[in-house]
Amino acid sequence: MNLNINTNDKGNLSIGGADALELAEEYGTPLYATDENRIRENFQRLNNAFIKHYENFQIFYACKANTNLSIIRILEEEGCGIDAVSPGEVYAGIMAGMDPQKILFTGNNVKDEEMDFVIKSGARLNVDSVSQLKRLAKIVNPEGFKISFRVNPMVGAGHHEHTITGGKKSKFGIMDKEAVEVYSMAKEMGFDPVGIHMHIGSGFLDIGPFKLAVNTLMDIAGEITQKTGIKFEFIDFGGGMGIPYTPDENILDIEPIAEEIIKIYKSKLEEYDMGEPTMCLEPGRYLVGDSTYLLARVNSVKEGYKKFIGVDAGFNTLIRPAMYDSYHHIVIADKPEAKTTQTVDVAGNVCESGDLFGRDRPLPDVKEGDLIAILNSGAYSFSMASRYNSRPMPAEVLVNNGEVDLIRERENLADLFSNQIVPPRLLKKD
Ligand SMILES: *Cc1c(COP(=O)(O)O)cnc(C)c1O
């Protein structure tokens, strides 16, 4: 099994050396619990695999996967930069002590005020369209201003249609065939285009399309260099590396992948005489996805036409199953390796029928009061959570070799309404 399930000597699920039952007891449920070392291991595995073959290599963590500041701090300590897709994420990077030069802002349909904010913060700007480039020229003096472009290499890949971000249907980036023209336009305007970028999609376990896209982007970059004289400082292949969510999905074997990608990279650099630009990757899910468990308490067991295990979290807490039909493995925290004895639906507490964490899921015996753990809840989990049904956002804890820190307080009911303003004429008079 390729999933991250560890037990302690009591047979309970262990999260970074802490007992899942004790975490739930102390901090309440629903609770996101993150194993710090897992994030460090994921980063080091990926970084070492590439850096060993090519020294000018930099990882930017795509922090939309999880913007908890402690998690960004961990990755900053490891030497990682961040890929930010909104001013809020640039702000998160700065709050977490990230060098602004290691923050790459890749926006989509960006407005002028947002570019202004990003420039003032000192982050790098990755431009998505000619429209954005022209507006940028009015906001900043283009003379010598460093930019990069996101290019659509006409290849896409991902775990769901909505997570594919390359190809003819994609709203992202400039077209492959207009790239040379756009780079020379930027140069003529006075900009210093130093980078080229792609991101083809999220959650792929087959490396074929990614390899193809790397090839294509390198040819585009090479053509730009030859026709415009632009020397790239960095070439960014985006993220998207998947992780296994089901017990029988494979782990990406990163060593041979790194070797293959770097081989393509080096030979294209040589072919087009491009020097030694920094190679960048922007993983989100790969770094944090399997570091975190969502703990939820079973509050009802209902036997009707189907058997439902009802828990105290919902798609407001973790939306991926409802939104992408994603599989998240579920274990019973006091017996994560017990034999399955029944097939049940694991349902959340939101008032919508689509609020299920698992349909027809084989599970061991479960009773009210049991604790379940939903695996792989580190990426696109808390960061997509909402207050729907007026439920406060859950707490997050970070575990480091058994030491536990609260890294986000659970919200309370007053927090839910703290930004609302009732006009005086509607206030209750008594
Ligand atoms: C979302 C995103 C990523 C990371 O995607 P993962 O699948 O989490 O690796 C990288 N780059 C950009 C521009 C993104 O929008």
The ligand as a Tripos MOL2 file, in Angstrom:
@<TRIPOS>MOLECULE
LIG
   15    15     1     0     0
SMALL
NO_CHARGES

@<TRIPOS>ATOM
      1 C1         -1.8670   25.0440   -8.9050 C.3       1 LIG1
      2 C2         -0.6220   25.4300   -9.5590 C.ar      1 LIG1
      3 C3          0.5390   24.6640   -9.3760 C.ar      1 LIG1
      4 C4          0.6210   23.4110   -8.5460 C.3       1 LIG1
      5 O1         -0.2250   22.3770   -8.8310 O.3       1 LIG1
      6 P1         -0.0690   20.9930   -8.0340 P.3       1 LIG1
      7 O2         -0.9140   20.0550   -8.7900 O.co2     1 LIG1
      8 O3         -0.5700   21.1970   -6.6470 O.co2     1 LIG1
      9 O4          1.3630   20.6150   -8.0660 O.co2     1 LIG1
     10 C5          1.6980   25.1010   -9.9750 C.ar      1 LIG1
     11 N1          1.7350   26.2260  -10.7250 N.ar      1 LIG1
     12 C6          0.6380   26.9880  -10.9200 C.ar      1 LIG1
     13 C7          0.7350   28.2120  -11.7370 C.3       1 LIG1
     14 C8         -0.5690   26.6140  -10.3480 C.ar      1 LIG1
     15 O5         -1.6580   27.3680  -10.5580 O.3       1 LIG1
@<TRIPOS>BOND
     1     1     2 1
     2     2     3 ar
     3     2    14 ar
     4     3     4 1
     5     3    10 ar
     6     4     5 1
     7     5     6 1
     8     6     7 2
     9     6     8 1
    10     6     9 1
    11    10    11 ar
    12    11    12 ar
    13    12    13 1
    14    12    14 ar
    15    14    15 1
@<TRIPOS>SUBSTRUCTURE
     1 LIG1         1 GROUP 0 **** ****
